[in-house]
Amino acid sequence: MIFQAKFTALLLISGLITGATVTAHTSQSDGEAPEPSENPAQIVVGDSQYITEEERTYDFIVAAALAENEPPPATQKLADIEGALNIGDLRHISSKTEMTTPDHRREESMYLMTDGSVLTIWWQEIDPEWGVMSGEELLASWPAGVEASLNNQRDFVQVLFSDGAVHGSVVVERDFNDPDARPGLSLQQTVDFARAMYESLTPAK
């Protein structure tokens, strides 16, 4: 009985550690935009359509998108960003506008790259009090007043940028069907995409 109790306790501790590791990885690599803490677990998409975070997984989005016709960019700004990045030849798999609060919107497009990686670009209006870039390791040589950071992981590469009013991201995630794959953009390409995206969003600056 003592051995059985110890074994059960070890299983419980192991399960808690594994669960924490999975949760940490998910929050670290999903590339999501910041949202106010008081927001509900669900977010509004388009015409009052609610989706859950579980429906935003890589496998769900890619499989569903390939079964449908390729969507156009949801907004003119997303179309302009696509042109600025010269990625019109990639398979467009998702494009939408979300509301993070009644006063702050978020626009996103996703593309399937030829190697199976998924490229996601998003930008959103932010409140300067959100502090979206705190704790980030910043990149140099961006315009004055703009903060940008590079996050290089084995399964994704992401550049975030913010000027206090506009917050955006370029993130490329590897083909998760291939455990040995790397993201389909180099670090420099990801930085270049993010800079072109920022300049497309703020042409007057």
C-alpha positions in Angstrom: 0.0 0.0 0.0 2.9 2.4 0.8 4.5 1.7 -2.6 1.2 2.2 -4.4 0.6 5.6 -2.6 4.1 6.8 -3.6 3.6 5.6 -7.2 0.3 7.5 -7.4 1.9 10.6 -6.0 4.7 10.5 -8.6 2.1 10.1 -11.4 0.2 13.1 -10.1 3.4 15.3 -9.9 4.5 14.1 -13.4 1.1 15.0 -14.8 1.2 18.5 -13.3 4.7 19.1 -14.7 3.7 17.9 -18.1 0.6 20.0 -18.2 2.5 23.1 -17.1 5.1 22.5 -19.9 2.4 22.2 -22.6 0.6 25.3 -21.3 3.9 27.3 -21.3 4.7 26.2 -24.8 1.3 27.0 -26.1 1.3 30.5 -24.7 4.9 31.1 -25.9 4.5 30.0 -29.5 1.0 31.0 -30.5 1.9 34.5 -31.7 -1.3 36.0 -30.5 -2.0 39.7 -30.1 -2.3 41.1 -26.5 -5.8 41.6 -25.2 -7.1 43.3 -22.1 -7.4 41.0 -19.1 -11.1 41.7 -18.7 -11.9 40.3 -22.2 -14.0 37.1 -22.3 -12.4 33.8 -23.4 -14.1 34.2 -26.8 -13.5 36.9 -29.3 -15.7 38.5 -31.9 -15.0 37.9 -35.5 -16.7 39.7 -38.4 -20.4 40.0 -38.0 -20.8 39.0 -34.4 -19.4 35.5 -35.1 -17.8 33.9 -32.0 -15.0 31.4 -32.2 -13.1 29.6 -29.4 -9.4 29.5 -29.1 -9.5 25.8 -29.7 -10.8 26.5 -33.2 -7.7 28.6 -34.0 -5.2 25.7 -33.9 -2.8 25.2 -36.8 -4.3 21.9 -37.9 -7.9 23.2 -37.8 -7.2 26.4 -39.8 -5.1 24.8 -42.5 -7.4 21.8 -43.1 -10.5 23.9 -43.2 -8.9 26.5 -45.5 -7.7 24.0 -48.1 -11.2 22.7 -48.4 -12.5 26.1 -49.4 -11.8 28.7 -52.0 -8.9 31.0 -51.3 -10.3 34.1 -49.5 -9.3 37.7 -50.4 -7.7 39.9 -47.8 -10.4 41.0 -45.3 -9.5 44.7 -45.5 -7.6 47.1 -47.8 -4.9 47.5 -45.2 -4.3 43.7 -45.3 -4.2 43.8 -49.1 -1.7 46.7 -49.0 0.5 44.7 -46.5 0.3 41.6 -48.8 1.6 43.8 -51.7 4.3 45.4 -49.6 5.6 42.0 -48.6 5.2 40.6 -52.2 3.5 37.5 -50.9 0.6 37.4 -53.3 1.7 34.1 -54.8 1.4 32.3 -51.4 -1.8 30.3 -50.6 -4.0 32.7 -48.6 -5.8 30.5 -46.0 -7.4 33.0 -43.6 -8.2 36.7 -43.4 -10.4 38.5 -40.8 -11.0 41.4 -38.6 -11.6 40.9 -34.8 -12.5 43.3 -32.1 -10.3 43.1 -29.0 -12.4 45.8 -27.3 -15.2 48.0 -28.6 -12.5 50.6 -29.4 -9.6 48.4 -30.6 -9.7 46.2 -33.7 -7.3 43.5 -34.9 -6.7 42.4 -38.5 -5.0 39.2 -39.5 -4.1 37.2 -42.6 -2.5 33.7 -42.7 -0.6 32.2 -45.6 0.5 28.6 -46.3 4.1 28.6 -47.6 5.5 26.1 -50.1 7.4 24.2 -47.4 4.3 23.7 -45.2 5.1 26.6 -42.8 2.3 29.0 -41.9 3.0 32.8 -42.2 0.7 35.0 -40.1 0.6 38.8 -40.2 -1.5 40.8 -37.8 -1.8 44.3 -36.7 -4.1 46.0 -34.1 -5.0 49.3 -32.6 -3.7 49.6 -29.0 -4.0 51.7 -26.0 -0.6 53.2 -25.0 -1.3 52.1 -21.4 -1.2 48.4 -22.4 2.6 48.2 -22.4 2.7 45.6 -25.1 6.5 45.6 -25.6 7.6 45.4 -22.0 10.3 42.9 -21.3 11.2 42.3 -24.9 14.7 42.3 -26.4 14.5 45.1 -28.8 16.0 45.3 -32.4 18.0 48.3 -33.5 17.7 50.6 -36.5 13.9 51.1 -36.4 12.4 54.6 -36.7 12.4 56.8 -33.6 9.5 56.0 -31.3 9.1 52.4 -32.7 10.1 49.4 -30.7 10.6 46.0 -32.4 11.7 42.7 -31.1 12.8 39.3 -32.5 11.7 36.0 -30.9 13.6 33.1 -32.5 12.4 29.7 -31.4 12.9 26.2 -32.9 9.3 26.0 -34.1 8.6 29.7 -34.9 10.2 33.0 -35.6 8.4 36.2 -34.8 9.0 40.0 -35.0 6.7 42.3 -33.0 6.6 46.0 -33.4 4.8 48.9 -31.8 4.8 52.7 -32.0 2.3 53.2 -29.1 -0.7 53.3 -31.4 -0.2 50.5 -33.8 1.0 47.1 -32.8 1.9 44.4 -35.3 3.5 41.0 -35.9 5.0 38.8 -38.5 5.3 35.2 -37.3 6.2 32.1 -39.3 5.5 28.7 -37.8 7.1 25.5 -39.0 5.2 22.6 -40.6 4.0 20.8 -37.4 3.6 17.6 -39.4 7.4 17.5 -39.7 9.1 17.4 -36.3 12.5 18.2 -37.9 11.2 21.3 -39.9 12.3 24.8 -39.3 10.2 27.9 -40.0 10.2 28.8 -43.7 11.7 32.4 -43.3 15.1 33.3 -42.1 15.6 35.7 -39.2 16.5 38.5 -41.5 13.6 37.8 -43.9 11.2 38.0 -40.9 12.7 41.3 -39.8 12.5 42.7 -43.4 8.8 41.6 -43.6 8.0 43.3 -40.4 9.7 46.5 -41.4 7.8 46.5 -44.7 4.6 45.8 -42.9 5.1 48.7 -40.5 5.9 51.1 -43.3 2.8 50.0 -45.1 0.6 50.7 -42.0 2.2 54.1 -41.4 3.0 55.6 -44.8 3.1 59.1 -43.5 5.8 58.4 -40.9 
